[in-house]
């Protein structure tokens, strides 16, 4: 719970600094934003490791093939990266690039989910026989 407050405080301070710096140097403001994003991601590395460990344990205990969980994890990762990337592009004044990042993310998420979709299709075809 306290992590959320610390991350929020870091992001608010980073945003305020970026607003002040943006007047003189927009490029430096973007770099400051990227530094804040990097700091948050490094801060969350431990929590992310714990979460991945739990998800692996969940997959092992559920009896469902881990091959079905991997596309789900990758899709969530893609969604998070795309959200941050497209927002950074928009903050830099490049809305078109932000839209391209989102489109590419959707295509990549579908590609990663293909094994899961194939498994569902196979199951449906077996049920129809």
N, C-alpha and C positions, 0 to 999 in steps of 0.2 A: 504494500500500500504506500509506504513512504517513497518507494522508487518512482511512483507516478508523480508525486509532488516535486521530487528532485528533478526529474526529466522535464516536467512542465516549467519549473523555474529556470532551468538551463535554456529551454527553447524560448521562453518569454524574454529573458535577458539577451539572448542571441538575436531575437527579432528586433528588440528595441535598439540594440547596437547597429544592426543592419540598416534600420530606418535612418539613424543619425548619420551613418557613414555613406549611405546611398546618395545623399545630396552632393557630396564631393567626389565620390568614386563608386559608381554602380558595380564595377567589376570587383572591387574589394568587398562590397556588401554581399555579393554572391559567394565569394570565397569564405566569408565569415559564416554565411548560412551553411555552406558545405562542411565547414569545420564543426559547427554545432551538430549537424546530422551525424557526422563521423563520431563525435564524442558520445552521442546518445547510443549509437549502434555498438560502440565498444563497451559502454556501460551495461548494455543489455546482453552482452555475449554470455555471461554466466547464467542468466535467467533462461536464455534461449537454449543453452546446453541442457539445463535441467528439464525444460519442456520437451526437447527432442528425446531425452532419455525416457521420460514418462510415455511419450507416444510410441516409442519402440517397445516398451514393456506392455502397453495396451495392445499393440498389434500381436505380440507373441502370445499373450494370454487369451486373446479373443478367439484364436483358432482360425482366423481368416489369414489368408496368404499375405505375407508382407509385400508381395508384388502389387497388391491392390492398394496398399497404403502409400507407397512411394509416390505415385502420381498425384495423390491428394496433397501430400506435403509439398511437392514441387509446385503445384498450382497455387497454393497459398503463398509460397515464397515469391513466385512470379508476381502475384497480385500486390504484395507489399512493396516489392522493388519498383513496379510500374507506378504505383500510387506516388511514391516519393519522387521518382524520376520525372513523371509528368508534372507534378507540382513545382519542382525546381525549374523545369523548362518554362512553365507559365510565369513563375516569379521573375525569371530572367527576361520576360517580355516575348517569349517565343511560344505562343499558343499553338501554332501549327506543329512545332516539334513535340509539344506535350500531347497533342492528339495522335501523332504518329507513334509515340511511345506507348500510348494506350492501345492502339490498334495492334502493334507488334506484340504487346503483352497478351492480348486476347488470342492471337494466332498461336503464340508459344504455349499458352495455357491449354488450348485445345490439342496441340500436338503432344504435350506431356500427358494429357488425359486419355489419349488414344488407347493405351492398353486397358484402362478401366472401361472405356466404352466398348471395346472389343469383348471383354469379359461379360458385360451386360448383354450384348448382342448374342453371344454364344449361349448364355443362360436362357434367353428368350426363345432362341431357336430350339433348344432342347425341350423346353416346356411345350412348344407347339407340336412336337413330334408325337 
